[in-house]
């Protein structure tokens, strides 16, 4: 998780100060790829039950907008809530 946080901050710094419309798409894409890569690493050593519990914790930690639910940068998780 420390490695994930460091990489996430590096990606955010990379796009800091860029136009929202131009860099936002690339920022979201890079963050989504990092999330997918990290999830694959988790799947390698967590049991299915542990992975579900981890995802529930992550969902609880995500900021929520007023009506749209979690703001997860387009993150989709198979086997997560609702799926």
ZADREN-969571 format. One line per 4 residues: for each residue x negated, y negated, z of N, C-alpha, C, O, CB. Coordinates in pm, 1 decimal, always signed. Atoms other than C-alpha are relative to their C-alpha. Glycine has a CB too. Example, Ala and Ser with C-alpha at 12.3 -4.5 7.8 and 13.67 -1.06 7.14 Angstrom:
<sites>
-89.0 +119.0 +0.0 -1230.0 +450.0 +780.0 -90.0 -120.0 +0.0 -193.6 -118.1 +66.5 +99.2 -2.7 +124.6  +82.0 +119.0 -6.0 -1367.0 +106.0 +714.0 +77.0 -109.0 +73.0 +26.1 -219.8 +89.9 -41.4 -46.2 -141.5
</sites>
This chain:
<sites>
-81.7 +119.1 +0.0 +0.0 +0.0 +0.0 -86.4 -126.0 +0.0 -49.2 -227.1 -59.6 +93.1 +0.5 +120.0  +90.3 +115.2 +2.0 -291.9 -235.1 +64.7 -47.5 -28.5 -141.8 -55.3 -144.1 -183.5 -120.4 +24.1 +92.5  +43.4 +15.6 +139.1 -414.5 -173.7 -289.7 +112.5 -59.7 -83.9 +88.1 -147.9 -166.2 -44.8 +135.8 -59.0  -115.7 +51.8 +72.6 -64.0 -238.2 -426.4 +15.7 -149.7 +27.0 +34.0 -228.0 -66.2 +128.7 +76.3 +40.3
-17.7 +140.8 -35.8 -37.6 -568.6 -236.6 -107.9 -87.4 -62.7 -79.6 -197.3 -110.3 -1.4 -16.7 +151.7  +109.5 +75.9 +60.9 -378.2 -683.1 -360.2 +23.2 -16.1 -149.6 +8.3 -125.9 -203.2 -135.3 +69.4 +25.7  -25.0 +6.5 +144.0 -293.7 -597.5 -721.1 +118.5 -91.1 -31.0 +116.3 -165.7 -128.8 +25.3 +140.4 -56.2  -117.2 +84.3 +19.7 +45.8 -766.3 -687.6 -39.3 -147.7 +9.7 +1.4 -228.3 -74.1 +109.5 +34.1 +103.7
+43.4 +137.6 -16.1 -115.2 -1087.1 -560.7 -88.2 -44.5 -117.2 -78.9 -158.9 -161.9 -75.2 -16.2 +132.0  +84.4 +32.4 +115.8 -373.5 -1073.6 -843.6 +85.8 -31.8 -121.8 +57.3 -126.2 -195.4 -95.9 +116.6 -31.7  -89.6 +22.3 +114.0 -92.8 -1048.7 -1100.4 +70.8 -134.4 +14.9 +80.8 -210.3 -81.5 +103.8 +114.8 -11.7  -71.0 +126.9 -23.6 +97.4 -1339.1 -943.4 -94.0 -118.1 -22.6 -54.9 -217.5 -83.7 +58.3 -4.7 +143.9
+98.2 +106.7 +21.2 -218.1 -1553.6 -938.4 -28.7 -19.9 -148.4 -46.9 -132.6 -194.6 -130.1 +31.5 +74.7  +28.6 +5.0 +143.7 -279.4 -1468.5 -1304.1 +100.5 -89.0 -74.2 +63.7 -159.8 -167.9 +1.7 +141.8 -59.2  -105.2 +74.2 +69.6 +51.7 -1627.6 -1406.0 +37.8 -131.0 +68.8 +123.9 -203.4 +18.9 +122.2 +86.1 -12.7  -33.6 +121.6 -73.7 +61.7 -1911.7 -1151.9 -26.7 -122.7 -86.8 -131.6 -134.1 -150.2 -80.6 -8.3 +131.8
+15.0 +123.4 +74.1 +115.5 -2247.8 -1314.4 +41.8 +8.5 -146.0 +39.1 -92.7 -216.0 -140.0 -43.9 +7.5  -45.1 -12.7 +137.6 +240.5 -2110.1 -1645.5 +147.0 -36.9 -9.7 +218.7 -38.5 +90.3 -23.6 +142.6 -52.4  -140.0 +31.1 +24.9 +570.7 -2207.2 -1800.0 +87.1 +117.2 +43.7 +54.2 +231.8 +13.0 +23.4 -32.7 -149.3  -86.8 -108.6 -45.9 +854.2 -2006.3 -1639.9 +50.2 +89.5 -112.2 +54.7 +211.5 -96.0 +117.1 -56.8 +73.1
-56.7 -80.7 +107.9 +998.8 -1894.2 -1973.3 -107.0 +78.5 -73.8 -81.4 +190.5 -118.1 +75.5 -88.2 -97.6  +106.2 -69.5 +72.8 +667.0 -1802.1 -2134.0 -67.0 +107.4 +82.8 -88.0 +218.6 +34.4 -103.2 -98.1 -46.8  +72.8 -94.0 -83.0 +493.4 -1631.8 -1844.3 +88.0 +93.1 +80.0 +42.4 +198.5 +124.5 -87.7 -73.3 +91.5  -89.5 -78.6 -83.9 +796.8 -1497.3 -1661.1 +15.7 +142.0 -52.5 +13.1 +238.2 +24.2 +135.8 -67.2 +9.2
-18.5 -132.0 +60.8 +847.5 -1210.8 -1906.0 -123.9 +86.2 +23.5 -112.3 +202.2 +63.2 +28.8 -13.1 -151.9  +123.8 -75.3 -18.3 +484.3 -1104.0 -1887.9 -24.6 +30.3 +147.5 -70.6 +139.2 +181.8 -118.5 -77.5 -58.2  +14.0 -21.2 -144.3 +476.0 -1148.3 -1509.1 +87.6 +116.3 +44.2 +41.6 +206.6 +114.1 +37.1 -128.3 +78.5  -92.4 -107.9 -37.1 +781.4 -926.7 -1468.5 -47.6 +133.6 -54.5 -40.7 +235.2 +14.6 +141.4 -30.0 -51.3
+49.1 -124.0 +60.7 +636.6 -668.9 -1707.0 -119.5 +55.9 +75.0 -125.6 +175.8 +102.2 -37.2 -23.4 -145.4  +118.5 -45.5 -73.8 +303.8 -653.8 -1524.6 +38.2 +51.7 +138.0 -14.0 +153.8 +182.8 -102.3 -113.8 +13.2  -43.0 -44.3 -132.7 +476.4 -628.1 -1186.0 +76.9 +132.0 -9.0 +63.2 +218.0 +78.1 +87.3 -107.9 +67.0  -74.7 -124.3 +16.6 +707.8 -356.0 -1315.3 -95.4 +116.4 -27.4 -76.8 +225.3 +26.8 +102.6 -13.5 -114.4
+98.2 -106.8 +26.8 +413.6 -154.6 -1452.1 -75.6 +37.5 +126.9 -102.0 +155.3 +151.2 -99.8 -44.0 -109.4  +67.2 -27.4 -127.1 +235.8 -189.5 -1117.2 +91.0 +81.6 +90.9 +46.0 +177.1 +154.2 -41.3 -131.6 +69.5  -96.5 -73.1 -83.4 +549.9 -71.5 -936.1 +12.0 +145.0 -46.3 +12.0 +236.6 +35.9 +138.4 -68.8 -4.1  -13.9 -135.8 +53.6 +586.0 +230.1 -1166.3 -124.6 +83.1 +30.5 -114.3 +200.0 +67.7 +25.1 -4.2 -152.3
+125.2 -70.0 -28.3 +220.1 +323.4 -1123.2 -9.4 +37.3 +148.0 -50.3 +148.2 +182.4 -120.3 -87.0 -40.5  +3.8 -24.0 -143.7 +244.6 +292.7 -745.9 +99.1 +108.9 +39.2 +69.4 +194.0 +123.1 +29.9 -129.1 +76.7  -100.2 -102.3 -31.3 +562.1 +500.5 -737.1 -50.1 +138.6 -39.4 -26.9 +235.4 +33.0 +132.7 -30.7 -71.6  +56.7 -128.8 +41.5 +387.1 +778.5 -931.5 -100.5 +50.2 +102.6 -105.9 +169.6 +131.9 -67.1 -12.2 -138.0
+95.8 -39.2 -103.1 +110.9 +776.1 -671.0 +72.5 +49.5 +124.5 +31.0 +147.9 +185.8 -92.3 -117.6 +35.4  -77.8 -42.0 -117.3 +368.4 +800.4 -392.0 +59.9 +138.2 -22.0 +58.9 +221.9 +68.2 +111.7 -101.7 +30.6  -61.1 -129.1 +29.7 +541.7 +1091.6 -564.3 -100.2 +114.5 +10.8 -61.6 +229.0 +34.4 +60.9 -2.1 -138.9  +102.9 -103.4 -5.1 +211.9 +1279.3 -565.4 -21.1 +52.7 +142.2 -65.7 +166.1 +159.7 -131.0 -54.4 -55.1
+27.1 -48.3 -135.4 +195.2 +1299.2 -186.0 +117.1 -8.7 +97.0 +108.4 +45.3 +207.3 -112.9 -75.7 +56.1  -116.5 +4.1 -87.4 +538.6 +1219.8 -39.3 +98.0 +110.1 -38.7 +112.0 +143.7 -156.3 +68.3 -138.0 -6.6  -106.3 -95.2 +29.7 +810.1 +1480.6 -8.0 +118.8 -77.9 -55.7 +121.9 -200.7 -47.9 +40.5 +82.4 +127.5  -118.4 +66.6 +54.8 +1144.5 +1406.9 -174.3 +72.0 -80.2 +108.5 +115.0 -193.1 +84.7 +96.1 +103.4 -62.4
-66.6 +68.3 -110.7 +1295.8 +1316.6 +163.2 -77.6 -125.4 +40.6 -18.3 -231.0 +62.2 +15.1 +94.7 +120.3  +82.3 +114.9 -35.8 +1003.9 +1088.0 +250.0 +11.5 -110.8 -104.9 +15.4 -229.0 -70.7 -146.4 +42.7 +16.2  -11.1 +98.2 +107.3 +1031.8 +917.4 -89.2 +133.0 -73.2 +8.5 +137.0 -194.8 -10.1 -14.9 +67.6 -137.0  -130.6 +64.9 -15.6 +1405.1 +850.6 -37.1 -2.9 -98.4 +116.7 +48.8 -209.6 +106.5 +110.9 +105.3 +21.8
+8.6 +88.0 -116.8 +1332.6 +706.3 +307.4 -84.8 -123.2 -30.9 -51.1 -234.3 +10.0 -58.6 +75.8 +120.3  +86.7 +111.7 +39.1 +1051.5 +491.5 +165.7 +77.4 -97.2 -88.5 +68.1 -218.6 -69.8 -126.5 +51.4 -73.9  -78.3 +85.4 +89.9 +1283.2 +360.9 -108.5 +106.2 -77.5 +76.9 +131.7 -194.1 +46.8 +65.9 +84.2 -110.2  -100.3 +69.7 -80.7 +1551.8 +277.2 +147.9 -63.6 -115.5 +76.2 -5.5 -223.7 +84.3 +68.0 +97.4 +98.1
+71.2 +105.8 -71.9 +1299.2 +77.5 +351.3 -34.1 -113.0 -95.6 -15.6 -230.1 -62.5 -128.1 +55.0 +66.6  +35.3 +101.2 +99.5 +1179.8 -102.3 +37.2 +123.2 -81.4 -39.5 +115.5 -203.6 -52.5 -62.8 +66.2 -124.6  -123.6 +69.4 +37.0 +1539.1 -186.2 -58.2 +41.7 -97.8 +109.3 +87.4 -208.2 +79.6 +112.9 +101.0 -26.5  -36.3 +87.5 -111.4 +1601.6 -331.9 +288.3 -90.9 -122.0 +7.1 -47.9 -228.4 +51.8 -5.9 +76.7 +131.6
+95.9 +109.7 -6.7 +1291.1 -549.9 +258.9 +12.5 -97.9 -115.5 -41.2 -208.5 -108.4 -138.9 +54.8 +3.6  -13.1 +85.6 +117.3 +1387.3 -694.6 -81.2 +91.4 -117.6 +31.3 +196.0 -100.5 +93.8 +53.9 +79.7 -120.1  -88.8 +114.3 -19.3 +1527.2 -1048.0 -74.8 +126.6 +17.9 -82.7 +123.4 +77.2 -190.6 -71.0 -131.5 -38.0  -128.3 -15.3 +70.2 +1892.5 -1066.0 -177.0 +51.1 -137.5 -41.7 +40.2 -235.2 +32.4 +105.1 +72.7 +90.0
-66.1 +122.5 +42.2 +2065.8 -1330.8 -381.4 +140.3 +0.1 +59.9 +179.5 +97.6 +124.0 +4.5 -12.1 -156.5  -131.1 +11.1 -63.6 +2411.7 -1447.1 -277.2 +97.4 +108.5 -43.8 +169.4 +162.4 +40.3 +59.3 -134.7 -29.4  -96.0 -98.7 +45.3 +2610.0 -1205.5 -496.3 -60.1 +110.4 -84.2 +5.7 +211.9 -106.8 +106.3 -66.5 -76.6  +56.8 -93.3 +96.9 +2372.6 -1017.3 -723.8 -76.6 +115.1 +59.3 -133.9 +193.9 -15.9 -88.0 -72.2 -90.7
+72.3 -110.7 -60.5 +2219.5 -777.4 -473.1 -149.1 -25.9 -0.3 -191.7 -141.2 -7.9 +30.7 +129.6 -72.6  +144.5 +17.3 -9.6 +1844.1 -713.7 -455.4 -57.7 -64.8 -124.4 -15.1 -37.0 -236.5 -67.1 +133.1 +23.9  +75.0 +59.0 +110.3 +1615.1 -923.2 -668.6 -127.3 +81.0 -13.8 -227.8 +50.8 +50.6 -30.5 -153.0 +24.1  +108.8 -95.7 +3.4 +1382.5 -643.5 -769.6 -82.2 -6.0 -127.4 -143.3 +94.0 -165.1 +53.8 +136.8 +17.3
+81.5 +13.4 +120.2 +1215.5 -776.1 -1084.0 +28.7 +109.0 -101.2 -63.1 +157.9 -166.9 -146.1 +1.7 +36.0  -36.8 -99.5 +99.6 +1407.1 -528.7 -1298.7 -38.5 +140.8 +35.8 -40.0 +228.5 -50.6 -60.7 -34.3 -128.4  +46.7 -131.1 -43.1 +1290.9 -233.4 -1095.6 +115.1 +99.1 +5.5 +216.7 +73.0 +70.0 -68.0 -9.6 +136.4  -97.5 -109.0 -3.0 +1488.7 +85.7 -1153.1 -69.7 +121.9 +56.9 -179.6 +157.1 +14.1 +59.2 +29.5 -142.6
+60.9 -116.9 -60.1 +1421.9 +388.8 -939.7 +91.2 +119.8 -16.5 +204.5 +117.8 +31.5 -30.6 -24.4 +147.7  -82.0 -119.5 +10.7 +1548.1 +732.5 -1033.9 +19.6 +62.5 +137.4 -73.6 +72.0 +217.4 -63.6 +101.1 -96.5  -28.3 -64.6 -127.8 +1719.3 +901.7 -743.4 +19.8 -96.9 +114.1 +42.3 -54.9 +227.6 -109.7 +93.0 +34.4  -20.7 +99.2 -103.2 +1751.7 +575.1 -554.2 +147.7 -20.1 +25.5 +230.0 +61.9 -15.0 -65.5 -131.4 -38.1
-140.4 +26.3 -29.7 +2073.4 +420.8 -432.5 +78.8 -15.1 -128.5 +35.5 -82.8 -221.7 +14.9 -125.5 +86.6  -88.3 +13.3 +114.3 +2354.8 +455.0 -679.4 -44.0 +81.5 -119.8 +12.2 +65.6 -228.2 +10.3 -142.5 -38.6  +44.4 -70.3 +117.7 +2168.0 +693.3 -900.9 -37.5 +140.5 +19.2 -76.5 +207.7 -76.3 -109.3 -66.7 -56.3
</sites>
